[in-house]
């Protein structure tokens, strides 16, 4: 499972000219699921997301988590995080989980994050052609991979 986590001052997702999710200060999380992912990957990643101290304290140091600032999360499914580009010029997405595996994992991540934050996580629509608007704050962007936990 891979996640690109961006600290944002605001972010929104639009599908067919309708906003499906929008937040002010918080995190935009792009989530990719692969076939081998398990529930412990979900739990590890959800806890890392809500506990990362990437928001500024009163001294301007990154010492506060999303929970500390009462921030929000916009969670977007993104299979392209598993693009393989080694051969040719067309990316292969063979490592990305099929929708019957990825969608329930995405939905479970939304539930876990909602539970950990004690507030509803905003969402895109799984499998839809989404338009994401955001203002990256910092910029602060962190990439996590549950298959490489020792480095995160």
Secondary structure, 3 states (H helix, E strand, C coil): CEEEEEEEEEEEEEECCEEEEEECCEEEEEEECECCCCHHHHHHHHHHHHHCCCEECCCCCEEECCCCCCCEEEEEECHHHHCECCCCCCCECCCECCHHHHHHHHHHHHHHHHHHHCCCCEECCCCCCCEEEEEEEEEEEEEEEHHHHHHC
